[in-house]
Amino acid sequence: MKKRYLLPLLVMSPAVFAAQNANVEYDVAAVEVDSPNGVEVMAVGDEVELPVKSNSGIYAGLEYGIGAVDQDIHTNFAGDNVNLKPGGRTDIGGAFIGYRFENNFGVEFGYNQYKAKDSHGENMGVTKHDFGNGAGAVDATHERGWDANTKAHQYIIKPVYFMPLTDSLTLKTGLGLTMTQYHYTSGSADEYEAVANDDIEQTVSRVGGEHRTENAVGGIASVGLNYNVYKGLDLGVTAQYQIDHVANASELLFSATYQF
């Protein structure tokens, strides 16, 4: 008489295709194997629940990239027929910290900053100028410049969603609010350089320009890809758009994220 052993076969249940952070259930079926001793043994189990490592938890990261800024703050130097409006391409840097829940939703707090510039200059030719060194008025080249700068400090709160595409690649989207503080300065100055000795220079500020600070609440939307390179370390790229009543910025950011 032949002996048969019934060995458990683990068959993955549909639960494994659910959220990756849940425990995975396995159904246990039986497989008959012939035994040379002719004794038949039968053992059947129902379900075994095996834990799967959760991706929930705290994470933090740094980001840096480029942006295109368009803002409404500007200065019109009416007497000089010059109008300055900072904007265009700028560098953007920041940091963020967040928490990812087991359902792949999360909430993120971030800080970004950038500086937008605009300037104009004119060569006024050679003129007489007294550098105040006791030599009296001497020939000097005269250049006139106008500058305007906006520095933005931006605070972000953003619900996010993580959509795993593969074991290593994750799509990350977000939609949230910003509070941005804009520091704006503008002014004009004359620069003189002695013709006989270019080491002798002087800058004289001109009347005009302004200094102002303005706060604005706005919205932000982002979509990006994160690639897991080693355990909790991800490298990512994100396209982001921010807008409020002062400015809007289109950004492309590269990031490094570590999940604790």
Number of C-alpha atoms within 10 A of each C-alpha: 9 11 14 18 17 16 16 16 14 14 12 13 13 11 13 15 10 11 15 17 17 18 16 19 18 19 16 18 16 15 14 14 14 13 14 10 10 12 12 15 13 12 11 13 11 8 14 12 10 10 11 12 9 13 17 17 13 16 17 17 18 18 21 19 17 17 23 17 21 18 18 12 19 20 21 14 17 9 7 8 7 13 16 20 21 24 24 14 17 16 16 19 16 19 17 19 18 20 20 20 17 15 15 18 17 19 17 19 17 18 19 18 18 18 19 22 20 17 17 13 14 11 11 13 10 16 15 14 17 15 18 9 8 7 8 10 14 15 16 23 18 20 17 19 16 23 20 25 23 24 18 21 17 19 18 19 21 21 18 21 20 19 14 16 10 9 8 13 17 19 17 20 20 20 16 18 18 21 17 24 19 23 16 22 19 24 20 19 17 17 17 25 22 22 15 10 10 11 9 13 14 15 14 11 12 13 10 15 16 12 11 11 12 12 15 15 16 17 17 19 17 18 16 19 21 22 18 17 11 10 9 12 16 20 18 19 19 19 17 19 17 18 21 18 11 17 18 20 20 15 21 19 20 18 21 18 21 17 18 12
